[in-house]
């Protein structure tokens, strides 16, 4: 079976698909690192509650809002809604 992303490419080639795949992995890695870095800067060495999003929501400031927005965006992009409906 061919990847859906490969079949939707305009000029299909293995090299173009490997570049697109590598760039998407790099972008996602940078995204994860930025979220982790913002979380470490915001929380520091203090204790973290079990529910991370509630802990972040209690903190004032734009970093809290940005971190919650990025986390929600990450969930939306990583878990498509079509998988939720067919899940067990």
PDB file of N, CA, C and O in Angstrom:
ATOM      1  N   UNK A   1       0.838  -1.177   0.000  1.00  0.00           N
ATOM      2  CA  UNK A   1       0.000   0.000   0.000  1.00  0.00           C
ATOM      3  C   UNK A   1       0.891   1.251   0.000  1.00  0.00           C
ATOM      4  O   UNK A   1       1.881   1.325   0.728  1.00  0.00           O
ATOM      5  N   UNK A   2       0.526   2.200  -0.807  1.00  0.00           N
ATOM      6  CA  UNK A   2       1.276   3.450  -0.909  1.00  0.00           C
ATOM      7  C   UNK A   2       0.744   4.427   0.127  1.00  0.00           C
ATOM      8  O   UNK A   2      -0.459   4.476   0.385  1.00  0.00           O
ATOM      9  N   UNK A   3       1.647   5.208   0.722  1.00  0.00           N
ATOM     10  CA  UNK A   3       1.237   6.214   1.688  1.00  0.00           C
ATOM     11  C   UNK A   3       0.302   7.224   1.023  1.00  0.00           C
ATOM     12  O   UNK A   3       0.550   7.626  -0.113  1.00  0.00           O
ATOM     13  N   UNK A   4      -0.768   7.641   1.705  1.00  0.00           N
ATOM     14  CA  UNK A   4      -1.657   8.649   1.124  1.00  0.00           C
ATOM     15  C   UNK A   4      -0.941   9.955   0.792  1.00  0.00           C
ATOM     16  O   UNK A   4      -1.283  10.613  -0.190  1.00  0.00           O
ATOM     17  N   UNK A   5       0.036  10.333   1.588  1.00  0.00           N
ATOM     18  CA  UNK A   5       0.777  11.560   1.313  1.00  0.00           C
ATOM     19  C   UNK A   5       1.575  11.437   0.014  1.00  0.00           C
ATOM     20  O   UNK A   5       1.693  12.407  -0.735  1.00  0.00           O
ATOM     21  N   UNK A   6       2.115  10.269  -0.253  1.00  0.00           N
ATOM     22  CA  UNK A   6       2.874  10.063  -1.488  1.00  0.00           C
ATOM     23  C   UNK A   6       1.954  10.092  -2.696  1.00  0.00           C
ATOM     24  O   UNK A   6       2.305  10.658  -3.731  1.00  0.00           O
ATOM     25  N   UNK A   7       0.781   9.485  -2.572  1.00  0.00           N
ATOM     26  CA  UNK A   7      -0.131   9.440  -3.721  1.00  0.00           C
ATOM     27  C   UNK A   7      -0.739  10.802  -4.038  1.00  0.00           C
ATOM     28  O   UNK A   7      -1.231  11.010  -5.148  1.00  0.00           O
ATOM     29  N   UNK A   8      -0.715  11.742  -3.076  1.00  0.00           N
ATOM     30  CA  UNK A   8      -1.268  13.067  -3.319  1.00  0.00           C
ATOM     31  C   UNK A   8      -0.223  14.072  -3.789  1.00  0.00           C
ATOM     32  O   UNK A   8      -0.561  15.224  -4.058  1.00  0.00           O
ATOM     33  N   UNK A   9       1.020  13.666  -3.891  1.00  0.00           N
ATOM     34  CA  UNK A   9       2.066  14.579  -4.346  1.00  0.00           C
ATOM     35  C   UNK A   9       1.895  14.882  -5.827  1.00  0.00           C
ATOM     36  O   UNK A   9       1.458  14.034  -6.606  1.00  0.00           O
ATOM     37  N   UNK A  10       2.255  16.129  -6.207  1.00  0.00           N
ATOM     38  CA  UNK A  10       2.109  16.546  -7.595  1.00  0.00           C
ATOM     39  C   UNK A  10       3.146  15.858  -8.475  1.00  0.00           C
ATOM     40  O   UNK A  10       2.782  15.193  -9.445  1.00  0.00           O
ATOM     41  N   UNK A  11       4.405  16.001  -8.162  1.00  0.00           N
ATOM     42  CA  UNK A  11       5.489  15.328  -8.892  1.00  0.00           C
ATOM     43  C   UNK A  11       6.053  14.241  -7.987  1.00  0.00           C
ATOM     44  O   UNK A  11       6.946  14.500  -7.180  1.00  0.00           O
ATOM     45  N   UNK A  12       5.541  13.043  -8.119  1.00  0.00           N
ATOM     46  CA  UNK A  12       5.933  11.952  -7.223  1.00  0.00           C
ATOM     47  C   UNK A  12       7.340  11.458  -7.529  1.00  0.00           C
ATOM     48  O   UNK A  12       7.691  11.171  -8.673  1.00  0.00           O
ATOM     49  N   UNK A  13       8.125  11.371  -6.472  1.00  0.00           N
ATOM     50  CA  UNK A  13       9.433  10.725  -6.554  1.00  0.00           C
ATOM     51  C   UNK A  13       9.839  10.349  -5.139  1.00  0.00           C
ATOM     52  O   UNK A  13       9.389  10.941  -4.158  1.00  0.00           O
ATOM     53  N   UNK A  14      10.689   9.362  -5.066  1.00  0.00           N
ATOM     54  CA  UNK A  14      11.125   8.911  -3.747  1.00  0.00           C
ATOM     55  C   UNK A  14      11.914   9.988  -3.018  1.00  0.00           C
ATOM     56  O   UNK A  14      11.785  10.133  -1.802  1.00  0.00           O
ATOM     57  N   UNK A  15      12.724  10.741  -3.741  1.00  0.00           N
ATOM     58  CA  UNK A  15      13.536  11.776  -3.097  1.00  0.00           C
ATOM     59  C   UNK A  15      12.659  12.917  -2.568  1.00  0.00           C
ATOM     60  O   UNK A  15      12.901  13.420  -1.471  1.00  0.00           O
ATOM     61  N   UNK A  16      11.642  13.330  -3.339  1.00  0.00           N
ATOM     62  CA  UNK A  16      10.752  14.395  -2.859  1.00  0.00           C
ATOM     63  C   UNK A  16       9.951  13.924  -1.648  1.00  0.00           C
ATOM     64  O   UNK A  16       9.736  14.693  -0.711  1.00  0.00           O
ATOM     65  N   UNK A  17       9.508  12.669  -1.661  1.00  0.00           N
ATOM     66  CA  UNK A  17       8.748  12.157  -0.520  1.00  0.00           C
ATOM     67  C   UNK A  17       9.638  12.045   0.715  1.00  0.00           C
ATOM     68  O   UNK A  17       9.196  12.340   1.825  1.00  0.00           O
ATOM     69  N   UNK A  18      10.881  11.624   0.532  1.00  0.00           N
ATOM     70  CA  UNK A  18      11.773  11.521   1.695  1.00  0.00           C
ATOM     71  C   UNK A  18      12.088  12.907   2.255  1.00  0.00           C
ATOM     72  O   UNK A  18      12.226  13.052   3.469  1.00  0.00           O
ATOM     73  N   UNK A  19      12.204  13.929   1.409  1.00  0.00           N
ATOM     74  CA  UNK A  19      12.410  15.292   1.888  1.00  0.00           C
ATOM     75  C   UNK A  19      11.196  15.802   2.658  1.00  0.00           C
ATOM     76  O   UNK A  19      11.332  16.412   3.719  1.00  0.00           O
ATOM     77  N   UNK A  20      10.012  15.548   2.112  1.00  0.00           N
ATOM     78  CA  UNK A  20       8.789  15.987   2.791  1.00  0.00           C
ATOM     79  C   UNK A  20       8.609  15.272   4.123  1.00  0.00           C
ATOM     80  O   UNK A  20       8.208  15.882   5.114  1.00  0.00           O
ATOM     81  N   UNK A  21       8.903  13.990   4.142  1.00  0.00           N
ATOM     82  CA  UNK A  21       8.776  13.218   5.374  1.00  0.00           C
ATOM     83  C   UNK A  21       9.787  13.687   6.420  1.00  0.00           C
ATOM     84  O   UNK A  21       9.449  13.838   7.593  1.00  0.00           O
ATOM     85  N   UNK A  22      11.014  13.913   5.994  1.00  0.00           N
ATOM     86  CA  UNK A  22      12.041  14.376   6.932  1.00  0.00           C
ATOM     87  C   UNK A  22      11.715  15.762   7.463  1.00  0.00           C
ATOM     88  O   UNK A  22      11.910  16.028   8.649  1.00  0.00           O
ATOM     89  N   UNK A  23      11.224  16.649   6.608  1.00  0.00           N
ATOM     90  CA  UNK A  23      10.896  17.998   7.083  1.00  0.00           C
ATOM     91  C   UNK A  23       9.729  17.979   8.055  1.00  0.00           C
ATOM     92  O   UNK A  23       9.711  18.761   9.005  1.00  0.00           O
ATOM     93  N   UNK A  24       8.759  17.110   7.842  1.00  0.00           N
ATOM     94  CA  UNK A  24       7.643  17.027   8.788  1.00  0.00           C
ATOM     95  C   UNK A  24       8.101  16.472  10.137  1.00  0.00           C
ATOM     96  O   UNK A  24       7.614  16.903  11.182  1.00  0.00           O
ATOM     97  N   UNK A  25       9.025  15.528  10.120  1.00  0.00           N
ATOM     98  CA  UNK A  25       9.558  14.988  11.376  1.00  0.00           C
ATOM     99  C   UNK A  25      10.356  16.058  12.114  1.00  0.00           C
ATOM    100  O   UNK A  25      10.265  16.165  13.337  1.00  0.00           O
ATOM    101  N   UNK A  26      11.139  16.852  11.378  1.00  0.00           N
ATOM    102  CA  UNK A  26      11.922  17.928  11.997  1.00  0.00           C
ATOM    103  C   UNK A  26      10.997  18.975  12.605  1.00  0.00           C
ATOM    104  O   UNK A  26      11.236  19.435  13.722  1.00  0.00           O
ATOM    105  N   UNK A  27       9.939  19.360  11.880  1.00  0.00           N
ATOM    106  CA  UNK A  27       9.002  20.352  12.409  1.00  0.00           C
ATOM    107  C   UNK A  27       8.314  19.850  13.678  1.00  0.00           C
ATOM    108  O   UNK A  27       8.149  20.606  14.635  1.00  0.00           O
ATOM    109  N   UNK A  28       7.918  18.595  13.690  1.00  0.00           N
ATOM    110  CA  UNK A  28       7.262  18.041  14.871  1.00  0.00           C
ATOM    111  C   UNK A  28       8.242  17.953  16.044  1.00  0.00           C
ATOM    112  O   UNK A  28       7.858  18.205  17.186  1.00  0.00           O
ATOM    113  N   UNK A  29       9.477  17.606  15.780  1.00  0.00           N
ATOM    114  CA  UNK A  29      10.484  17.548  16.838  1.00  0.00           C
ATOM    115  C   UNK A  29      10.724  18.930  17.438  1.00  0.00           C
ATOM    116  O   UNK A  29      10.812  19.070  18.658  1.00  0.00           O
ATOM    117  N   UNK A  30      10.828  19.941  16.594  1.00  0.00           N
ATOM    118  CA  UNK A  30      10.998  21.314  17.084  1.00  0.00           C
ATOM    119  C   UNK A  30       9.795  21.727  17.917  1.00  0.00           C
ATOM    120  O   UNK A  30       9.948  22.390  18.943  1.00  0.00           O
ATOM    121  N   UNK A  31       8.597  21.340  17.484  1.00  0.00           N
ATOM    122  CA  UNK A  31       7.377  21.648  18.206  1.00  0.00           C
ATOM    123  C   UNK A  31       7.401  21.027  19.605  1.00  0.00           C
ATOM    124  O   UNK A  31       7.082  21.696  20.588  1.00  0.00           O
ATOM    125  N   UNK A  32       7.775  19.757  19.693  1.00  0.00           N
ATOM    126  CA  UNK A  32       7.856  19.084  20.995  1.00  0.00           C
ATOM    127  C   UNK A  32       8.915  19.735  21.897  1.00  0.00           C
ATOM    128  O   UNK A  32       8.682  19.917  23.092  1.00  0.00           O
ATOM    129  N   UNK A  33      10.052  20.079  21.341  1.00  0.00           N
ATOM    130  CA  UNK A  33      11.111  20.701  22.134  1.00  0.00           C
ATOM    131  C   UNK A  33      10.668  22.055  22.662  1.00  0.00           C
ATOM    132  O   UNK A  33      10.939  22.394  23.814  1.00  0.00           O
ATOM    133  N   UNK A  34       9.977  22.842  21.814  1.00  0.00           N
ATOM    134  CA  UNK A  34       9.501  24.162  22.256  1.00  0.00           C
ATOM    135  C   UNK A  34       8.490  24.034  23.391  1.00  0.00           C
ATOM    136  O   UNK A  34       8.529  24.812  24.345  1.00  0.00           O
ATOM    137  N   UNK A  35       7.592  23.069  23.299  1.00  0.00           N
ATOM    138  CA  UNK A  35       6.610  22.863  24.373  1.00  0.00           C
ATOM    139  C   UNK A  35       7.323  22.440  25.660  1.00  0.00           C
ATOM    140  O   UNK A  35       7.001  22.939  26.738  1.00  0.00           O
ATOM    141  N   UNK A  36       8.273  21.538  25.553  1.00  0.00           N
ATOM    142  CA  UNK A  36       9.013  21.108  26.738  1.00  0.00           C
ATOM    143  C   UNK A  36       9.843  22.223  27.346  1.00  0.00           C
ATOM    144  O   UNK A  36       9.900  22.367  28.568  1.00  0.00           O
ATOM    145  N   UNK A  37      10.485  23.012  26.497  1.00  0.00           N
ATOM    146  CA  UNK A  37      11.302  24.129  26.971  1.00  0.00           C
ATOM    147  C   UNK A  37      10.436  25.176  27.665  1.00  0.00           C
ATOM    148  O   UNK A  37      10.809  25.691  28.719  1.00  0.00           O
ATOM    149  N   UNK A  38       9.275  25.494  27.074  1.00  0.00           N
ATOM    150  CA  UNK A  38       8.373  26.458  27.702  1.00  0.00           C
ATOM    151  C   UNK A  38       7.859  25.939  29.040  1.00  0.00           C
ATOM    152  O   UNK A  38       7.719  26.703  29.995  1.00  0.00           O
ATOM    153  N   UNK A  39       7.580  24.651  29.107  1.00  0.00           N
ATOM    154  CA  UNK A  39       7.125  24.060  30.365  1.00  0.00           C
ATOM    155  C   UNK A  39       8.189  24.111  31.443  1.00  0.00           C
ATOM    156  O   UNK A  39       7.884  24.405  32.599  1.00  0.00           O
ATOM    157  N   UNK A  40       9.434  23.831  31.084  1.00  0.00           N
ATOM    158  CA  UNK A  40      10.526  23.887  32.065  1.00  0.00           C
ATOM    159  C   UNK A  40      10.754  25.324  32.526  1.00  0.00           C
ATOM    160  O   UNK A  40      10.953  25.566  33.717  1.00  0.00           O
ATOM    161  N   UNK A  41      10.728  26.275  31.599  1.00  0.00           N
ATOM    162  CA  UNK A  41      10.903  27.676  31.976  1.00  0.00           C
ATOM    163  C   UNK A  41       9.781  28.157  32.887  1.00  0.00           C
ATOM    164  O   UNK A  41      10.005  28.939  33.811  1.00  0.00           O
ATOM    165  N   UNK A  42       8.591  27.684  32.616  1.00  0.00           N
ATOM    166  CA  UNK A  42       7.437  28.168  33.359  1.00  0.00           C
ATOM    167  C   UNK A  42       7.331  27.525  34.739  1.00  0.00           C
ATOM    168  O   UNK A  42       6.956  28.192  35.703  1.00  0.00           O
ATOM    169  N   UNK A  43       7.654  26.254  34.842  1.00  0.00           N
ATOM    170  CA  UNK A  43       7.443  25.528  36.099  1.00  0.00           C
ATOM    171  C   UNK A  43       8.680  25.508  36.977  1.00  0.00           C
ATOM    172  O   UNK A  43       8.572  25.530  38.203  1.00  0.00           O
ATOM    173  N   UNK A  44       9.840  25.466  36.372  1.00  0.00           N
ATOM    174  CA  UNK A  44      11.072  25.413  37.150  1.00  0.00           C
ATOM    175  C   UNK A  44      11.166  24.133  37.967  1.00  0.00           C
ATOM    176  O   UNK A  44      10.584  23.115  37.591  1.00  0.00           O
ATOM    177  N   UNK A  45      11.887  24.172  39.072  1.00  0.00           N
ATOM    178  CA  UNK A  45      12.071  22.959  39.869  1.00  0.00           C
ATOM    179  C   UNK A  45      10.915  22.688  40.844  1.00  0.00           C
ATOM    180  O   UNK A  45      11.009  21.774  41.662  1.00  0.00           O
ATOM    181  N   UNK A  46       9.846  23.456  40.769  1.00  0.00           N
ATOM    182  CA  UNK A  46       8.722  23.261  41.697  1.00  0.00           C
ATOM    183  C   UNK A  46       7.997  21.952  41.428  1.00  0.00           C
ATOM    184  O   UNK A  46       8.170  21.325  40.382  1.00  0.00           O
ATOM    185  N   UNK A  47       7.183  21.558  42.399  1.00  0.00           N
ATOM    186  CA  UNK A  47       6.380  20.354  42.219  1.00  0.00           C
ATOM    187  C   UNK A  47       5.311  20.595  41.159  1.00  0.00           C
ATOM    188  O   UNK A  47       4.766  21.694  41.046  1.00  0.00           O
ATOM    189  N   UNK A  48       5.022  19.563  40.395  1.00  0.00           N
ATOM    190  CA  UNK A  48       4.002  19.643  39.351  1.00  0.00           C
ATOM    191  C   UNK A  48       2.837  18.757  39.779  1.00  0.00           C
ATOM    192  O   UNK A  48       3.031  17.617  40.203  1.00  0.00           O
ATOM    193  N   UNK A  49       1.628  19.295  39.662  1.00  0.00           N
ATOM    194  CA  UNK A  49       0.439  18.508  39.986  1.00  0.00           C
ATOM    195  C   UNK A  49       0.280  17.368  38.982  1.00  0.00           C
ATOM    196  O   UNK A  49       0.911  17.363  37.924  1.00  0.00           O
ATOM    197  N   UNK A  50      -0.575  16.399  39.332  1.00  0.00           N
ATOM    198  CA  UNK A  50      -0.795  15.264  38.442  1.00  0.00           C
ATOM    199  C   UNK A  50      -1.431  15.692  37.128  1.00  0.00           C
ATOM    200  O   UNK A  50      -1.059  15.186  36.070  1.00  0.00           O
ATOM    201  N   UNK A  51      -2.385  16.617  37.180  1.00  0.00           N
ATOM    202  CA  UNK A  51      -3.031  17.092  35.964  1.00  0.00           C
ATOM    203  C   UNK A  51      -2.272  18.315  35.464  1.00  0.00           C
ATOM    204  O   UNK A  51      -2.429  19.416  35.992  1.00  0.00           O
ATOM    205  N   UNK A  52      -1.456  18.112  34.450  1.00  0.00           N
ATOM    206  CA  UNK A  52      -0.561  19.147  33.976  1.00  0.00           C
ATOM    207  C   UNK A  52      -1.309  20.365  33.437  1.00  0.00           C
ATOM    208  O   UNK A  52      -0.916  21.500  33.705  1.00  0.00           O
ATOM    209  N   UNK A  53      -2.384  20.138  32.677  1.00  0.00           N
ATOM    210  CA  UNK A  53      -3.109  21.271  32.100  1.00  0.00           C
ATOM    211  C   UNK A  53      -3.788  22.118  33.171  1.00  0.00           C
ATOM    212  O   UNK A  53      -3.850  23.340  33.036  1.00  0.00           O
ATOM    213  N   UNK A  54      -4.294  21.498  34.224  1.00  0.00           N
ATOM    214  CA  UNK A  54      -4.889  22.283  35.316  1.00  0.00           C
ATOM    215  C   UNK A  54      -3.807  23.064  36.061  1.00  0.00           C
ATOM    216  O   UNK A  54      -4.044  24.183  36.515  1.00  0.00           O
ATOM    217  N   UNK A  55      -2.638  22.478  36.184  1.00  0.00           N
ATOM    218  CA  UNK A  55      -1.526  23.159  36.838  1.00  0.00           C
ATOM    219  C   UNK A  55      -1.109  24.394  36.024  1.00  0.00           C
ATOM    220  O   UNK A  55      -0.840  25.456  36.586  1.00  0.00           O
ATOM    221  N   UNK A  56      -1.061  24.239  34.712  1.00  0.00           N
ATOM    222  CA  UNK A  56      -0.715  25.359  33.840  1.00  0.00           C
ATOM    223  C   UNK A  56      -1.811  26.420  33.872  1.00  0.00           C
ATOM    224  O   UNK A  56      -1.513  27.615  33.846  1.00  0.00           O
ATOM    225  N   UNK A  57      -3.072  26.000  33.929  1.00  0.00           N
ATOM    226  CA  UNK A  57      -4.185  26.955  33.915  1.00  0.00           C
ATOM    227  C   UNK A  57      -4.180  27.847  35.153  1.00  0.00           C
ATOM    228  O   UNK A  57      -4.679  28.970  35.096  1.00  0.00           O
ATOM    229  N   UNK A  58      -3.633  27.379  36.256  1.00  0.00           N
ATOM    230  CA  UNK A  58      -3.583  28.175  37.482  1.00  0.00           C
ATOM    231  C   UNK A  58      -2.508  29.257  37.438  1.00  0.00           C
ATOM    232  O   UNK A  58      -2.511  30.166  38.268  1.00  0.00           O
ATOM    233  N   UNK A  59      -1.602  29.168  36.490  1.00  0.00           N
ATOM    234  CA  UNK A  59      -0.523  30.149  36.392  1.00  0.00           C
ATOM    235  C   UNK A  59      -0.958  31.317  35.521  1.00  0.00           C
ATOM    236  O   UNK A  59      -1.495  31.095  34.435  1.00  0.00           O
ATOM    237  N   UNK A  60      -0.747  32.543  35.954  1.00  0.00           N
ATOM    238  CA  UNK A  60      -1.145  33.697  35.142  1.00  0.00           C
ATOM    239  C   UNK A  60      -0.117  33.979  34.042  1.00  0.00           C
ATOM    240  O   UNK A  60       1.040  33.566  34.132  1.00  0.00           O
ATOM    241  N   UNK A  61      -0.558  34.681  33.018  1.00  0.00           N
ATOM    242  CA  UNK A  61       0.376  35.150  32.006  1.00  0.00           C
ATOM    243  C   UNK A  61       0.120  34.575  30.630  1.00  0.00           C
ATOM    244  O   UNK A  61      -0.633  33.616  30.457  1.00  0.00           O
ATOM    245  N   UNK A  62       0.768  35.190  29.662  1.00  0.00           N
ATOM    246  CA  UNK A  62       0.607  34.803  28.263  1.00  0.00           C
ATOM    247  C   UNK A  62       1.273  33.467  27.958  1.00  0.00           C
ATOM    248  O   UNK A  62       0.840  32.747  27.058  1.00  0.00           O
ATOM    249  N   UNK A  63       2.319  33.135  28.698  1.00  0.00           N
ATOM    250  CA  UNK A  63       2.993  31.854  28.454  1.00  0.00           C
ATOM    251  C   UNK A  63       2.059  30.695  28.769  1.00  0.00           C
ATOM    252  O   UNK A  63       2.072  29.679  28.074  1.00  0.00           O
ATOM    253  N   UNK A  64       1.253  30.841  29.809  1.00  0.00           N
ATOM    254  CA  UNK A  64       0.291  29.804  30.163  1.00  0.00           C
ATOM    255  C   UNK A  64      -0.725  29.603  29.046  1.00  0.00           C
ATOM    256  O   UNK A  64      -1.026  28.469  28.674  1.00  0.00           O
ATOM    257  N   UNK A  65      -1.246  30.685  28.521  1.00  0.00           N
ATOM    258  CA  UNK A  65      -2.229  30.594  27.434  1.00  0.00           C
ATOM    259  C   UNK A  65      -1.582  30.002  26.189  1.00  0.00           C
ATOM    260  O   UNK A  65      -2.174  29.144  25.534  1.00  0.00           O
ATOM    261  N   UNK A  66      -0.374  30.449  25.854  1.00  0.00           N
ATOM    262  CA  UNK A  66       0.316  29.939  24.672  1.00  0.00           C
ATOM    263  C   UNK A  66       0.645  28.455  24.811  1.00  0.00           C
ATOM    264  O   UNK A  66       0.522  27.699  23.848  1.00  0.00           O
ATOM    265  N   UNK A  67       1.056  28.044  25.989  1.00  0.00           N
ATOM    266  CA  UNK A  67       1.396  26.636  26.205  1.00  0.00           C
ATOM    267  C   UNK A  67       0.169  25.747  26.098  1.00  0.00           C
ATOM    268  O   UNK A  67       0.236  24.665  25.515  1.00  0.00           O
ATOM    269  N   UNK A  68      -0.964  26.198  26.660  1.00  0.00           N
ATOM    270  CA  UNK A  68      -2.205  25.418  26.533  1.00  0.00           C
ATOM    271  C   UNK A  68      -2.674  25.362  25.089  1.00  0.00           C
ATOM    272  O   UNK A  68      -3.154  24.324  24.635  1.00  0.00           O
ATOM    273  N   UNK A  69      -2.540  26.479  24.354  1.00  0.00           N
ATOM    274  CA  UNK A  69      -2.932  26.493  22.945  1.00  0.00           C
ATOM    275  C   UNK A  69      -2.065  25.537  22.137  1.00  0.00           C
ATOM    276  O   UNK A  69      -2.593  24.776  21.326  1.00  0.00           O
ATOM    277  N   UNK A  70      -0.748  25.555  22.336  1.00  0.00           N
ATOM    278  CA  UNK A  70       0.143  24.655  21.613  1.00  0.00           C
ATOM    279  C   UNK A  70      -0.131  23.195  21.948  1.00  0.00           C
ATOM    280  O   UNK A  70      -0.044  22.335  21.071  1.00  0.00           O
ATOM    281  N   UNK A  71      -0.459  22.905  23.199  1.00  0.00           N
ATOM    282  CA  UNK A  71      -0.769  21.536  23.588  1.00  0.00           C
ATOM    283  C   UNK A  71      -2.044  21.059  22.890  1.00  0.00           C
ATOM    284  O   UNK A  71      -2.098  19.934  22.394  1.00  0.00           O
ATOM    285  N   UNK A  72      -3.064  21.910  22.852  1.00  0.00           N
ATOM    286  CA  UNK A  72      -4.315  21.551  22.161  1.00  0.00           C
ATOM    287  C   UNK A  72      -4.086  21.385  20.667  1.00  0.00           C
ATOM    288  O   UNK A  72      -4.641  20.477  20.049  1.00  0.00           O
ATOM    289  N   UNK A  73      -3.271  22.259  20.083  1.00  0.00           N
ATOM    290  CA  UNK A  73      -2.948  22.141  18.664  1.00  0.00           C
ATOM    291  C   UNK A  73      -2.203  20.843  18.385  1.00  0.00           C
ATOM    292  O   UNK A  73      -2.441  20.194  17.367  1.00  0.00           O
ATOM    293  N   UNK A  74      -1.315  20.472  19.273  1.00  0.00           N
ATOM    294  CA  UNK A  74      -0.586  19.218  19.123  1.00  0.00           C
ATOM    295  C   UNK A  74      -1.520  18.021  19.161  1.00  0.00           C
ATOM    296  O   UNK A  74      -1.362  17.083  18.378  1.00  0.00           O
ATOM    297  N   UNK A  75      -2.488  18.044  20.061  1.00  0.00           N
ATOM    298  CA  UNK A  75      -3.449  16.943  20.131  1.00  0.00           C
ATOM    299  C   UNK A  75      -4.277  16.867  18.860  1.00  0.00           C
ATOM    300  O   UNK A  75      -4.513  15.777  18.339  1.00  0.00           O
ATOM    301  N   UNK A  76      -4.722  18.012  18.355  1.00  0.00           N
ATOM    302  CA  UNK A  76      -5.533  18.028  17.139  1.00  0.00           C
ATOM    303  C   UNK A  76      -4.735  17.512  15.944  1.00  0.00           C
ATOM    304  O   UNK A  76      -5.269  16.762  15.127  1.00  0.00           O
ATOM    305  N   UNK A  77      -3.481  17.896  15.833  1.00  0.00           N
ATOM    306  CA  UNK A  77      -2.679  17.485  14.689  1.00  0.00           C
ATOM    307  C   UNK A  77      -2.191  16.044  14.783  1.00  0.00           C
ATOM    308  O   UNK A  77      -2.005  15.393  13.755  1.00  0.00           O
ATOM    309  N   UNK A  78      -1.983  15.540  15.975  1.00  0.00           N
ATOM    310  CA  UNK A  78      -1.474  14.175  16.131  1.00  0.00           C
ATOM    311  C   UNK A  78      -2.563  13.113  16.142  1.00  0.00           C
ATOM    312  O   UNK A  78      -2.291  11.963  15.797  1.00  0.00           O
ATOM    313  N   UNK A  79      -3.773  13.458  16.522  1.00  0.00           N
ATOM    314  CA  UNK A  79      -4.830  12.463  16.622  1.00  0.00           C
ATOM    315  C   UNK A  79      -6.043  12.928  15.805  1.00  0.00           C
ATOM    316  O   UNK A  79      -6.900  13.641  16.327  1.00  0.00           O
ATOM    317  N   UNK A  80      -6.120  12.535  14.545  1.00  0.00           N
ATOM    318  CA  UNK A  80      -7.263  12.964  13.725  1.00  0.00           C
ATOM    319  C   UNK A  80      -8.587  12.469  14.307  1.00  0.00           C
ATOM    320  O   UNK A  80      -8.671  11.394  14.901  1.00  0.00           O
ATOM    321  N   UNK A  81      -9.607  13.289  14.115  1.00  0.00           N
ATOM    322  CA  UNK A  81     -10.905  12.970  14.693  1.00  0.00           C
ATOM    323  C   UNK A  81     -11.535  11.726  14.095  1.00  0.00           C
ATOM    324  O   UNK A  81     -12.388  11.115  14.738  1.00  0.00           O
ATOM    325  N   UNK A  82     -11.152  11.325  12.891  1.00  0.00           N
ATOM    326  CA  UNK A  82     -11.744  10.129  12.298  1.00  0.00           C
ATOM    327  C   UNK A  82     -11.348   8.874  13.076  1.00  0.00           C
ATOM    328  O   UNK A  82     -12.078   7.883  13.041  1.00  0.00           O
ATOM    329  N   UNK A  83     -10.213   8.891  13.778  1.00  0.00           N
ATOM    330  CA  UNK A  83      -9.809   7.729  14.561  1.00  0.00           C
ATOM    331  C   UNK A  83     -10.629   7.600  15.834  1.00  0.00           C
ATOM    332  O   UNK A  83     -10.799   6.492  16.343  1.00  0.00           O
ATOM    333  N   UNK A  84     -11.136   8.699  16.353  1.00  0.00           N
ATOM    334  CA  UNK A  84     -11.915   8.655  17.592  1.00  0.00           C
ATOM    335  C   UNK A  84     -13.229   7.908  17.377  1.00  0.00           C
ATOM    336  O   UNK A  84     -13.661   7.156  18.252  1.00  0.00           O
ATOM    337  N   UNK A  85     -13.862   8.104  16.232  1.00  0.00           N
ATOM    338  CA  UNK A  85     -15.154   7.469  15.992  1.00  0.00           C
ATOM    339  C   UNK A  85     -15.051   5.960  15.785  1.00  0.00           C
ATOM    340  O   UNK A  85     -15.997   5.235  16.093  1.00  0.00           O
ATOM    341  N   UNK A  86     -13.928   5.474  15.274  1.00  0.00           N
ATOM    342  CA  UNK A  86     -13.795   4.035  15.030  1.00  0.00           C
ATOM    343  C   UNK A  86     -13.029   3.313  16.128  1.00  0.00           C
ATOM    344  O   UNK A  86     -12.796   2.107  16.041  1.00  0.00           O
ATOM    345  N   UNK A  87     -12.639   4.047  17.154  1.00  0.00           N
ATOM    346  CA  UNK A  87     -11.920   3.430  18.262  1.00  0.00           C
ATOM    347  C   UNK A  87     -12.873   2.525  19.055  1.00  0.00           C
ATOM    348  O   UNK A  87     -13.997   2.930  19.353  1.00  0.00           O
ATOM    349  N   UNK A  88     -12.457   1.356  19.385  1.00  0.00           N
ATOM    350  CA  UNK A  88     -13.217   0.345  20.120  1.00  0.00           C
ATOM    351  C   UNK A  88     -14.551   0.839  20.539  1.00  0.00           C
ATOM    352  O   UNK A  88     -15.311   0.103  21.168  1.00  0.00           O
TER     353      UNK A  88
END
